Each structure stands twice: as structure tokens, then as C-alpha cells.
Amino acid sequence: MPDTLNVTTHSFTDCDALAIALAERVAERLREAIAERGHALLAVSGGSTPRHFFEKLSREALDWSKVQVTLVDERWVPESNERSNAAMVKTLLLQHEASTAQFVPLYTDAPTPEAGLATVRTRMASLALPFDAVVLGMGNDGHTASFFPGGDRLPEALDLNNVARVLPMRAAGAGEPRITFTLPALLDTRALFLHIEGEAKRQLLADARMGLGEAANFPVRAVLVQQRVPVAVYWCP
Ligand SMILES: O=C(O)[C@H](O)[C@@H](O)[C@H](O)[C@H](O)COP(=O)(O)O
């Protein structure tokens, strides 16, 4: 059901149905890209929400050897750390059918994201942009990717005229330093999904979209009000 010009919400009665539907939709985009261009590029989120979606997507039959997978953002921790998004993607997504996909990490072994930035930028320059699908999540504080409220480089990250694709980000609510694709980089996609679960996030997203109260300043609002690419919200209770 279209909510506004740019946001369409797909609501599911249970989260298993959502994971199946989102996996099918993303797989379809990847197959189309491979048919049209010979390769596909997918960016996914970390955090806890996408786990079930990753498992479903990993079983989708397509030529995964032609797919590059990266993250919309990463916590600056090695893969041995349980908070590593890369480790989760490798375990839950790059298995089964998807085991032959090429993973392009945002993390390097530099001590900080600032110190690793040049290496990450070089690595990301090899991506065959635009993305074919970007799957965002959202935190309870209204962040998406690493666009955290109060983030030290938030204005730069949300600046639609910024030519930088990746930026370090530090914020009180982030847990650890982060590295993130910028908003204009993430909007350079053929399909944009926002996957959220639970009533609290549904309400928060609705408030952010309407610009109500505290949510008017939540970074996720920048994704909802931009007019570059339609947003498909996938929600389950
Ligand atoms: O590294 C991360 O933290 C994510 O990429 C982040 O942007 C995530 O999407 C939200 O924090 C939601 O996280 P949950 O799914 O755990 O609520």
C-alpha cells in the first residue's frame, strides 16, 4: 500500500512470512541484475533483525558467484568479535546456495575506522555501483546504517551532495566506532528496502515520517523524505 509518493509499506502477520517475502524480492532483483549486466551488488544491514531473512536468502537459487555482498555499515571490530556484522553475514547469508557470493568487508585491521578509511575507500571503489538492492534496518533510537543521533559526522553522512561513499562515525549510542556508507551512496541503488520488526519500531517510523515530536530529528527520516529512490518498508509485529 503506498503511504506517500516515496514510501510503500508491506505488513506481514508473522516475521517468517516477512523473511520469505523479502528474500524472494531481493533474490528477484539480483537475478534481474545478473540477466541484464552479468553481475549483481547487494548491501545488507547488521544487527539482530536480518538473521532470519539472511537464512531464507541464502537458500534462493541464483548464480551467487556473480553477486558481490557488502554491508551498509560495520562496527569497527574484528570478525572474532560477536558484534561483527561481517561475521554474521558470513555465517547466516554466505551459506547454502549463497556460499559462492563474494563478500566485500568494510572493516580492516587498522586500529580505528579513521585510520582504515583510505583502504576501505579503495576497496569500495571496486564495487560495481549502483547497488541492485540495499536493505536497511533501524534502531530504537531512529538510526539507520550508522546514521546515529548525535553522530560526529552525521551531517556529512546525510548530505545528499557528499561525493564520499564511506565515512567513519562515532556516537554515544553506537557501542563502538563505526564505518558507514553515506546516504547518497546508499541511495545509488535500484531497490531500497527498510526492514523493521515490532510495534515500537512501526510507531517510531510513522512518527519519523510525519516529523512528529522527537522522531522529527531521527536520522531515519532522511531516508523517508528523500525523493531519489522509492523505499519499500517491510514490517512484521
Ligand atoms: O550494525 C548495525 O547496528 C546495523 O547495521 C544497524 O544499522 C541496524 O540495522 C540497526 O541497529 C538495527 O539493529 P537491530 O536489528 O539489532 O535492532
The ligand as an SDF file (V2000), in Angstrom:
LIG
                    3D

 17 16  0  0  0  0  0  0  0  0999 V2000
   25.4420   -2.5210   12.6250 O   0  0  0  0  0  0  0  0  0  0  0  0
   24.3160   -2.2140   12.8970 C   0  0  0  0  0  0  0  0  0  0  0  0
   23.9520   -1.9670   14.0460 O   0  0  0  0  0  0  0  0  0  0  0  0
   23.2840   -2.1100   11.8210 C   0  0  0  0  0  0  0  0  0  0  0  0
   23.6790   -2.1470   10.5380 O   0  0  0  0  0  0  0  0  0  0  0  0
   22.2510   -1.1050   12.1880 C   0  0  0  0  0  0  0  0  0  0  0  0
   22.0780   -0.0370   11.3670 O   0  0  0  0  0  0  0  0  0  0  0  0
   20.9910   -1.8870   12.4270 C   0  0  0  0  0  0  0  0  0  0  0  0
   20.2780   -2.0110   11.2430 O   0  0  0  0  0  0  0  0  0  0  0  0
   20.1410   -1.2670   13.4910 C   0  0  0  0  0  0  0  0  0  0  0  0
   20.9390   -1.0290   14.6040 O   0  0  0  0  0  0  0  0  0  0  0  0
   19.0240   -2.2000   13.8970 C   0  0  0  0  0  0  0  0  0  0  0  0
   19.5530   -3.1810   14.7090 O   0  0  0  0  0  0  0  0  0  0  0  0
   18.6600   -4.3270   15.2950 P   0  0  0  0  0  0  0  0  0  0  0  0
   18.2050   -5.1350   14.1140 O   0  0  0  0  0  0  0  0  0  0  0  0
   19.6160   -5.1090   16.1660 O   0  0  0  0  0  0  0  0  0  0  0  0
   17.5440   -3.6950   16.0350 O   0  0  0  0  0  0  0  0  0  0  0  0
  1  2  2  0
  2  3  1  0
  2  4  1  0
  4  5  1  0
  4  6  1  0
  6  7  1  0
  6  8  1  0
  8  9  1  0
  8 10  1  0
 10 11  1  0
 10 12  1  0
 12 13  1  0
 13 14  1  0
 14 15  2  0
 14 16  1  0
 14 17  1  0
M  END
$$$$
